[in-house]
Amino acid sequence: MLRPGAPFMPALKQRGVPVDDVFDAAREAGRQLVRDGAMSAETLAAVARELAPREAIHRGANAHFKRTLDELGPN
């Protein structure tokens, strides 16, 4: 299962964005896949729900990578 934005979920959670329901839905999707051979559309929608506006995620990701590159110093 691919969840875009998954690497940023811990940081979002630290900022108070509710994400536990997405993790719960992902676990349920796994159970459904094993039990039924498929995942329900409702469960997949819960896994894929928007966590934050796309632009906010992009700004946060860009800031993270800029900090990382700055810490590495000039090449």
Rosetta constraint file for C-alpha pairs under 8 A:
AtomPair CA 3 CA 47 HARMONIC 7.30 0.50
AtomPair CA 3 CA 48 HARMONIC 6.51 0.50
AtomPair CA 4 CA 48 HARMONIC 7.91 0.50
AtomPair CA 5 CA 9 HARMONIC 6.73 0.50
AtomPair CA 5 CA 57 HARMONIC 7.65 0.50
AtomPair CA 8 CA 12 HARMONIC 6.23 0.50
AtomPair CA 8 CA 61 HARMONIC 7.91 0.50
AtomPair CA 9 CA 13 HARMONIC 6.05 0.50
AtomPair CA 9 CA 19 HARMONIC 6.85 0.50
AtomPair CA 10 CA 14 HARMONIC 6.27 0.50
AtomPair CA 11 CA 15 HARMONIC 6.40 0.50
AtomPair CA 12 CA 16 HARMONIC 6.50 0.50
AtomPair CA 12 CA 17 HARMONIC 5.27 0.50
AtomPair CA 12 CA 18 HARMONIC 7.79 0.50
AtomPair CA 12 CA 19 HARMONIC 7.67 0.50
AtomPair CA 13 CA 17 HARMONIC 4.93 0.50
AtomPair CA 13 CA 18 HARMONIC 6.06 0.50
AtomPair CA 13 CA 19 HARMONIC 6.18 0.50
AtomPair CA 17 CA 51 HARMONIC 7.50 0.50
AtomPair CA 19 CA 23 HARMONIC 6.81 0.50
AtomPair CA 19 CA 51 HARMONIC 7.32 0.50
AtomPair CA 20 CA 24 HARMONIC 6.16 0.50
AtomPair CA 21 CA 25 HARMONIC 6.01 0.50
AtomPair CA 21 CA 46 HARMONIC 7.61 0.50
AtomPair CA 21 CA 47 HARMONIC 8.00 0.50
AtomPair CA 22 CA 26 HARMONIC 6.16 0.50
AtomPair CA 22 CA 46 HARMONIC 6.15 0.50
AtomPair CA 22 CA 47 HARMONIC 4.88 0.50
AtomPair CA 22 CA 48 HARMONIC 7.62 0.50
AtomPair CA 22 CA 49 HARMONIC 7.67 0.50
AtomPair CA 23 CA 27 HARMONIC 6.33 0.50
AtomPair CA 23 CA 47 HARMONIC 7.28 0.50
AtomPair CA 24 CA 28 HARMONIC 6.24 0.50
AtomPair CA 25 CA 29 HARMONIC 6.04 0.50
AtomPair CA 25 CA 43 HARMONIC 5.86 0.50
AtomPair CA 25 CA 44 HARMONIC 7.50 0.50
AtomPair CA 25 CA 46 HARMONIC 6.00 0.50
AtomPair CA 25 CA 47 HARMONIC 5.47 0.50
AtomPair CA 26 CA 30 HARMONIC 6.37 0.50
AtomPair CA 26 CA 43 HARMONIC 7.67 0.50
AtomPair CA 26 CA 44 HARMONIC 7.78 0.50
AtomPair CA 26 CA 47 HARMONIC 5.72 0.50
AtomPair CA 27 CA 31 HARMONIC 6.38 0.50
AtomPair CA 28 CA 32 HARMONIC 6.12 0.50
AtomPair CA 28 CA 43 HARMONIC 7.23 0.50
AtomPair CA 29 CA 33 HARMONIC 6.11 0.50
AtomPair CA 29 CA 39 HARMONIC 5.42 0.50
AtomPair CA 29 CA 40 HARMONIC 7.44 0.50
AtomPair CA 29 CA 43 HARMONIC 6.14 0.50
AtomPair CA 29 CA 44 HARMONIC 6.95 0.50
AtomPair CA 30 CA 34 HARMONIC 6.31 0.50
AtomPair CA 30 CA 39 HARMONIC 7.62 0.50
AtomPair CA 31 CA 35 HARMONIC 5.94 0.50
AtomPair CA 32 CA 36 HARMONIC 5.33 0.50
AtomPair CA 32 CA 37 HARMONIC 6.75 0.50
AtomPair CA 32 CA 38 HARMONIC 6.10 0.50
AtomPair CA 32 CA 39 HARMONIC 5.34 0.50
AtomPair CA 32 CA 40 HARMONIC 7.53 0.50
AtomPair CA 33 CA 37 HARMONIC 4.45 0.50
AtomPair CA 33 CA 38 HARMONIC 4.54 0.50
AtomPair CA 33 CA 39 HARMONIC 5.40 0.50
AtomPair CA 34 CA 38 HARMONIC 7.69 0.50
AtomPair CA 39 CA 43 HARMONIC 6.76 0.50
AtomPair CA 39 CA 44 HARMONIC 6.81 0.50
AtomPair CA 40 CA 44 HARMONIC 6.31 0.50
AtomPair CA 41 CA 45 HARMONIC 6.05 0.50
AtomPair CA 42 CA 46 HARMONIC 6.34 0.50
AtomPair CA 43 CA 47 HARMONIC 6.36 0.50
AtomPair CA 44 CA 48 HARMONIC 6.10 0.50
AtomPair CA 45 CA 49 HARMONIC 5.87 0.50
AtomPair CA 52 CA 56 HARMONIC 6.60 0.50
AtomPair CA 52 CA 57 HARMONIC 6.63 0.50
AtomPair CA 53 CA 57 HARMONIC 6.57 0.50
AtomPair CA 54 CA 58 HARMONIC 6.20 0.50
AtomPair CA 55 CA 59 HARMONIC 6.11 0.50
AtomPair CA 56 CA 60 HARMONIC 6.17 0.50
AtomPair CA 57 CA 61 HARMONIC 6.06 0.50
AtomPair CA 58 CA 62 HARMONIC 6.01 0.50
AtomPair CA 59 CA 63 HARMONIC 6.10 0.50
AtomPair CA 60 CA 64 HARMONIC 6.14 0.50
AtomPair CA 61 CA 65 HARMONIC 6.21 0.50
AtomPair CA 62 CA 66 HARMONIC 6.02 0.50
AtomPair CA 63 CA 67 HARMONIC 6.15 0.50
AtomPair CA 64 CA 68 HARMONIC 6.26 0.50
AtomPair CA 65 CA 69 HARMONIC 6.10 0.50
AtomPair CA 66 CA 70 HARMONIC 6.01 0.50
AtomPair CA 67 CA 71 HARMONIC 6.15 0.50
AtomPair CA 68 CA 72 HARMONIC 6.44 0.50
AtomPair CA 69 CA 73 HARMONIC 6.55 0.50
AtomPair CA 70 CA 74 HARMONIC 7.70 0.50
